[in-house]
Amino acid sequence: MFGRALVSDDVADWVVDSFLWHFARDPSPLPLIQPTAAFFTATRGTDQDTARAVLDDILRHLHMETRQFKRELLPEIADEYAHSYQSMGVVAGTYSHDKDAPVIQYSTKVMRRPVGFINTMAHEVMHDRLVGLEDQLPGGTEAHELATDLHCIITGFGLFQLQDAADMG
């Protein structure tokens, strides 16, 4: 139809299967989340209160308001040492689970880029939403990281995924 395909048939099938898998589990339509005051209550800043407000907004949009996360700052590396010629990006956030609760670590440097920060936090929350389902996801555990990104798109955070990728080059 468009000449040369943008993705392989296998990738296209995986995307379709992932959408079908998601909506078989949760048929509720979700809005396209936008970087506007209608969707986000956080004000400017790089402090803990701002991070909490962004996380709370994301959880509200994902209907996960009761889920509690620990938030921790990632260790900061001076800008002159933070770049790498062996990597396509920097670590903006991490997800883990200690004995009490899920833990999201994030960089205050990313908070200087609100779209990137929302994207990072949505991605880390999506890890929590998909935890324990890795074997059930289309593509299995090998596709877990890509599935996390795709489920951010499926659940309404696609604009943030696209814009953050474009901003990062």
N, C-alpha and C positions, 0 to 999 in steps of 0.2 A: 504494500500500500504506500509506504513512504520510501521505497527503494531499500537501501541497506538498513538493517535493523540496528537500533541503538544498543540493544542488549541481546544476548544469546537467547535462544528458545528456552534453555534450561533456567536461566535467570528469570525470564518472563514468567515461566511456569511457577517458579518458587515464589515470586511476588504475588501472583494470583492465589496460590495455595495458602500463603501467609494471610492474605486478606480474608479468605474463606475460613481459615482456622480461627482467626480472631472473631469474626462475626458469628460463627457457630457457637462460640463461648459467650459472647456478649453482643447481642444484636442491636443494642442501643446506638442510635446515631450520635455522633460526636461533632461538635462544631469545629470549624477551622479556627484555631487559636491565633490571635493576632497581637502584635506588640503595641497595644493601646490601653488606655486607662479603663476601657470597658472589660478588659481581661486581667489586668495586673494592677494591684493596689500599691506595690512598693514604690517608694520615692527614690530619689537619687542617693547614692552612697555605696560604700564598700564595707559596711559594718555588719555585725551579726544580725541586727534587727532587719536590715534590708534583705539579707540572705534568707532569713526566716520567712519574711513576707513573700518573697519569690517562691520559695518552696511551698508555702501554704497555698498560694494561688495555683501552682501546678497540681498539687494534691486535690484541690477543689475541682479543677477541670477534669481530673481523672477519677473523680468520685472516690477518692481515697482519704478523705478528710480525717478519719480516725487513726490513720497510720502515723506512728511516731518514729521519727528519725533522729539519730544523733548527727550533729553537724560539726565537722572539724576542719580547720584550715590545713591545706597542704603546706609542707615546708617550702618556703620561698627560696628561689635560687636567683642570684643577681643576674640581671638581663644579659650581661656580657658572657655569662657561663651557661645560660639557659638554652641556647640554640644548639642544634646538632645537625650535622650533614648526613647522619645515618637514619633520620626520622622525618616523617612528613608532617609532624605536628608536635605539640607539647601536651603534657598531661594536664588537663583542665579540671578533672574530677575523677574520683574513684568511688566504687561501691564495695562495701564488705558488710559482714554481719558479725558482731561480737556476741558474747553470751546473753546480752540483754536486748539488743535492738539493732536494726540496720544502721549502718554508718555511711554517710556521704562526706567525703573530703572534697574540698574545692579550693581553688586558687583565688585570692583577692584580685590578682591581676586580671583574671577573666571577668570579674565583676565590673571592670572598667569598660567592658563591651557588653551592654545589657542583653543584646540578642544572643551573643555567645554564651553568656551566663545562663540564661533561660534554657538554651539548648542543652548545655552541660547538665543542668539540674534535672531537666526532663529525662535525659538519657539515663542518669543514675537512678532516678525513680523507676524508670522502665525496667532496669535490671531487677529491682525489687519485685515489681509486678510480675515478672516472668520467672522468678526464682522457683525452682522445683519443676518447671515445665520444659526445661531445656531439651529433654529427650522427646517431648511431644511436638515441639515446634517443627514445622517443615524445614528440612535440612539438618535437624538434630543439633547436638551440642556443637558441632563444627561450625554451624551457621549462627550460633548464639549472639555474637557481637553484632553481626549484620542484622539479625532479626531484631535486636534491641533498637537499632536505628530505624528499621522499617516500622516497628510498632510505635515509635514516636510519631512517625508520619501518619500511620493508620489512626492514631488516637487524637489527631488534630494539631500536632506540633511540626508539621511539614515545612511551614514557612521558616521556622527557626533553623531546621536542618539545612535547608537550601541556602538561606542567607549566611549562616555561619560558615558553611563550606565555601561560599563565594568570598566572604571576607577573609578567610584564611588562605585563599588563593588556590 
